[in-house]
Amino acid sequence: MPVLEDKVAAKPRLVEPHGGTITDRVLQGAAARKLQEKITGSPKITLSERTVCDVACIGIGAFSPLTGFMRQNDYRSCMESMRLANGLIWPIPIVLPVNAAERDSIKIGSLASLVGPDDKLLGAIEIEEIYQAEHDREAQLVYRTTDRKHPGVAAVLDSPDTYVAGEISLVAMPRLEFPSYSLTPSETRARFHDLGWSRVVGFQTRNPVHRAHEYLQKVALETVDGLLLHPLVGTTKDDDLPAAVRMRCYEALLEKYYPSERALLAVYQAAMRYAGPREAVLHAIARKNYGCSHFIVGRDHAGVGSYYGSFDAQAIFNDIEDELGITILRFENAFWCNACEGMATAKTCPHSSDAHVVLSGTKVRELLRSGKRPPLEISRPEIADILIQALAETPAAKT
């Protein structure tokens, strides 16, 4: 008698999270109430806006396998070798600075409350270690410069010089500006499973998506099951475009130009560090935790100014991609070519730059501020209209 084939479809197998498991440090119900009672009257540590973003990412598992803020051995190993003390790849220190007054009120082995800049209670840390920051060394090794004009370096050098290490537990999440898009790694993985996706490409952005971005995403989407459009909505530079404006752009783009069953929009609550190559690695690790098997790295990923080479963020993966366990899609700068009559890159277009439609960011902003749409080859009209309105309301913002 012939063996009947199993008609049950195999469940899609997603990439393993970094370190093997998704962490979850957000307490619910009775456990949250018990911790709140336990830390009543405890010393308080006030978090900066950037550290609030780190707390959120640790809490929901975006920074898995981290369960709290780094001890000194992990901090130093991360700076020196881009690895935790146990050898796991980790590119940027995730640390908790405390000021002098708070330093004097806490002690190793005790609990301290974690509160946001608005004094709202977020959770607690079990203090395992208190140690001296090495700001200049951290800046040079992680950001490749100690120049205060670099926004990430300025944030490091201006922070208190004492770090506190320990596991955290949250009783409340920081205020969510986009609750319907604030999916945890466990939730995006569940969505991917429901959609039948196992090969998922992640796209990091802190800017509105223009036609070149769209081209890169759709080229990638040809080879995978789905796209996670994952804009960063945590702390950014003051002159970056507000997250609310960017989200309206993404919504408009996905509504008209992407198949709804093959693209998912969710937010990444991390702070932007502008650390170039090392931050590209952190972005890849986080998207791996969210369930992405592939990650797009384009020109000057996570860069700022001229601190990094155009393709340094791609080159940093050359020796670690296999170990990291996520496929890096390296793309050249994309443009519209009138001779090709379509989007292209230097890898696919044989024509001279005379045939290319390329506008500087400055020129695009000038057009938008004057109420004029950039050429269709540069920006979708729906996106241009949103930006025209936004720039009229916030003239200092940059696209």
Phi, psi and omega in degrees: 000129182293146178282126179288137177289144176290117182275354181283122181295137178293140179288140179297137181258116181272158177300145178291145175292163181296125182084355172106333182219152173273124178279156177215109183248019180260115180276151180233157169053232185298324180295321178293317180296321180296318179294319178301318178295320184294327184262006176300125181082002181283162175301155186242138173244122181267127185268143171286168178300322179294319181289330173300319177297318178297319179300316179298317182291323174293315186301315185270353178098006177297329178260025176306138014264014181296136175247001181184199183271147191295141168283168186298323181293324176290319179302310182291319179296320179298314179299314190280321188233002181062034178218154170288169181299334179276001176098352181288136180300128173204120194266336188228132178299133174249100192230160182243102177283142175230144180280173188298318181296318179291324178302320182286343184263353185246163178211154180297138179092356181250171176262148172227145177283145175251121181233150179280177178302336178271008180070013177284133179289127178252328182169212184213158173237136173268109191286117181256335185199146174232125186213168184276130174290153175241073192301310183298318180292318178300314181298313184294316184285322185274316185258352180068018179197156171247017181288121182293346177290341175285122186297326178290320177296316179302320180296322178291309185293333181271356181275159177304152186266016174242132177249146178241134181247150175156162177289145177247156171223132182256141174253348177206144175276151172303158181305129182262117181285334182230070188302323183289342180253000185272073182270139175280166175303322178296324181286320177293321177299320178295321178297314180301318179299314180297327180278352181079020181270138168235331176255108187234132178257132178258144178231120178268134174207148169238007180235162174300147181279120176260182188299325179295317176300313181302319179299312181299317180298318184286328172299314179296321184294339177295338188248357182232179182277327185198165180245131168257104173277113197232071182293143175280127183237011176279199184297130176229181176297153182300329184266005172286152181295137181304145183300324182298322178292315180299320181296322177297324178295315181296318179299315180296320181294312183293328182297324188250337193237004179229144175293126188299331183275001183234009179218137179231130176258126175213163183254150177252116192272014181285160170277150176273128180256344180059037184268014174056235186305314182294324179289330175300321178294317177298318179299320179293317179299315181298316180292328173300318177296325178285353176110008181279134176268340182228153180215132182274127173236114181257204182289132174054044180301127177062020181271174176207143180057221180239033184283338184230152174291155186304326184239020176299325182290341173276318184296330184296338180275351188304321184261356186236355187301313181298316180293325183293326175083024174221138183279124180266123177263110184265121183241143170284172175293132182260154182203166173270132177247120180294327179288319177285338185060046178180179176287147182202175171227177179298339180283338186240346184253127180267000190268161180287166182296342178300334182270355187266138175265103182225125176241140176292158176302324179298315180295320178298317179296321178300316179297313182297317181292333178274004179083015182252140176283139170294166178306149180303331180291344180261315187215141173295143182299325179297321180289318180301318182295321177297318182289324177301314179295316182295317181290333175291328181274328182230078188298340181277347184291153180240143174271000000 
